[in-house]
């Protein structure tokens, strides 16, 4: 997600608290929030899948492989 989109989310949030949003702005806010959450989940999933666990015998097991067991 770009810095401009994050700035727009914040701008809409401030406007919502102050004067309120039009229906078009509410829809834009909803779409931007959904995109932000989707990107956040993808990034978190990528980080979690790159983690490896050191087993007691010293071997490394990726979390992704261990989760399937």
C-alpha positions as CSV (number, residue, x, y, z in Angstrom):
1,X,0.0,0.0,0.0
2,X,1.4,3.4,-0.9
3,X,2.0,6.3,1.4
4,X,-0.6,8.3,-0.5
5,X,-3.3,5.7,0.2
6,X,-2.4,5.6,3.9
7,X,-2.5,9.4,4.0
8,X,-6.0,9.3,2.4
9,X,-7.2,6.7,5.0
10,X,-6.1,9.0,7.8
11,X,-7.6,12.1,6.0
12,X,-11.0,10.3,5.7
13,X,-10.8,9.2,9.4
14,X,-10.2,12.7,10.5
15,X,-13.0,14.1,8.3
16,X,-15.3,11.4,9.6
17,X,-14.7,12.4,13.2
18,X,-15.2,16.1,12.4
19,X,-17.8,16.9,9.7
20,X,-18.8,13.4,8.5
21,X,-18.4,11.7,5.2
22,X,-20.5,11.6,2.0
23,X,-21.6,8.2,0.7
24,X,-18.9,8.2,-1.9
25,X,-16.3,8.9,0.7
26,X,-17.6,6.2,3.0
27,X,-17.3,3.7,0.1
28,X,-13.8,4.9,-0.7
29,X,-12.8,4.5,3.0
30,X,-14.3,1.0,3.1
31,X,-12.3,0.0,0.0
32,X,-9.1,1.5,1.3
33,X,-9.4,-0.2,4.6
34,X,-10.1,-3.6,3.0
35,X,-7.0,-3.1,0.8
36,X,-4.9,-2.1,3.9
37,X,-6.1,-5.2,5.9
38,X,-5.5,-7.5,2.9
39,X,-1.9,-6.2,2.5
40,X,-1.3,-6.4,6.2
41,X,-2.4,-10.0,6.3
42,X,-0.3,-11.0,3.3
43,X,2.8,-9.3,4.8
44,X,2.2,-11.0,8.2
45,X,1.7,-14.4,6.5
46,X,4.9,-14.0,4.6
47,X,6.8,-13.2,7.8
48,X,5.4,-16.1,9.7
49,X,6.1,-18.6,6.9
50,X,9.7,-17.5,6.8
51,X,10.2,-18.4,10.4
52,X,12.1,-21.6,11.2
53,X,12.0,-23.6,14.4
54,X,15.1,-25.2,15.9
55,X,14.1,-28.7,16.9
56,X,15.7,-30.4,20.0
57,X,18.0,-32.4,17.7
58,X,19.3,-29.2,16.1
59,X,17.5,-29.5,12.8
60,X,15.5,-26.5,11.4
61,X,11.8,-26.9,10.6
62,X,9.9,-24.2,8.7
63,X,6.8,-23.2,10.5
64,X,4.8,-23.8,7.3
65,X,5.9,-27.5,7.2
66,X,5.3,-28.0,10.9
67,X,1.8,-26.6,10.7
68,X,0.7,-29.3,8.3
69,X,1.7,-32.1,10.7
